């Protein structure tokens, strides 16, 4: 009789685990980039543990009429980072491999998406 109760409890626990929604995957680590601020000087900033499979338009360079694009990306996340020349992950793109991907100051971009 105990075996039947144990099997029933195990089945119930498995069913519960399968019905719990999972969180969106995130790229673990830091994505660093440089942009020119309103003071005309370069500033380095980063996205920490960014959400995966979601477009991230960089707020400092989101408006093409008001700012230069970001440059010199460093992908220190666990996911592939694809940078785009336009906001909302549009335009030309370039992919940076996980953990060691980097681009020079000639690589200009305004948005990025992370994929595993």
Secondary structure in CASP SS format (residue, H / E / C, confidence):
PFRMAT SS
TARGET T0000
AUTHOR 0000-0000-0000
METHOD secondary structure of the structure
MODEL  1
X C 1.00
X H 1.00
X H 1.00
X H 1.00
X H 1.00
X H 1.00
X H 1.00
X H 1.00
X H 1.00
X H 1.00
X H 1.00
X H 1.00
X H 1.00
X H 1.00
X H 1.00
X H 1.00
X H 1.00
X H 1.00
X H 1.00
X C 1.00
X C 1.00
X C 1.00
X C 1.00
X C 1.00
X C 1.00
X E 1.00
X C 1.00
X C 1.00
X E 1.00
X E 1.00
X E 1.00
X E 1.00
X E 1.00
X E 1.00
X E 1.00
X E 1.00
X C 1.00
X C 1.00
X C 1.00
X C 1.00
X C 1.00
X E 1.00
X E 1.00
X E 1.00
X E 1.00
X E 1.00
X E 1.00
X E 1.00
X C 1.00
X C 1.00
X E 1.00
X C 1.00
X C 1.00
X C 1.00
X C 1.00
X E 1.00
X E 1.00
X C 1.00
X H 1.00
X H 1.00
X H 1.00
X C 1.00
X C 1.00
X C 1.00
X C 1.00
X C 1.00
X C 1.00
X C 1.00
X C 1.00
X E 1.00
X E 1.00
X E 1.00
X E 1.00
X E 1.00
X E 1.00
X E 1.00
X E 1.00
X C 1.00
X C 1.00
X E 1.00
X E 1.00
X E 1.00
X E 1.00
X E 1.00
X E 1.00
X E 1.00
X H 1.00
X H 1.00
X H 1.00
X E 1.00
X E 1.00
X E 1.00
X E 1.00
X E 1.00
X E 1.00
X E 1.00
X C 1.00
X C 1.00
X C 1.00
X C 1.00
X E 1.00
X E 1.00
X C 1.00
X C 1.00
X C 1.00
X C 1.00
X C 1.00
X C 1.00
X E 1.00
X C 1.00
X E 1.00
X E 1.00
X E 1.00
X E 1.00
X E 1.00
X C 1.00
END
